[in-house]
Amino acid sequence: MAVKVTTDQTFDQDTSNGVALVDFWATWCGPCRMQSPVVEDLSDSMGQVNFYKLDVDQNPDTARKFQIMSIPTLMIKKNGEVVDKVIGYHSKEQLQKVLEQYL
């Protein structure tokens, strides 16, 4: 399963069903570039979770709405409600452990 791109316009609809992990990132962010392959790898092994990326520079409204002050921020939503948020780089094992609590 691939990581999909979400935007200010599609965010609510994209993340309204099931468990979703949203990677808030930017192209200039070094730790974001380290986190991205981990999220991609995790999306291949956790098919029951929907994975999204949101570029905070191109989609400032959603980042502002959820008070994203540091990136990477990984937000976990379940059926449209925010249930967790982790900030900074995290390993595949760390993220998998967090996600498994919401399945």
Salt bridges, closest charged atoms under 4 A:
ASP12 OD1 - LYS65 NZ 3.54
ASP23 OD2 - LYS53 NZ 3.37
ASP41 OD2 - LYS92 NZ 3.34
ASP61 OD1 - ARG64 NH2 2.87
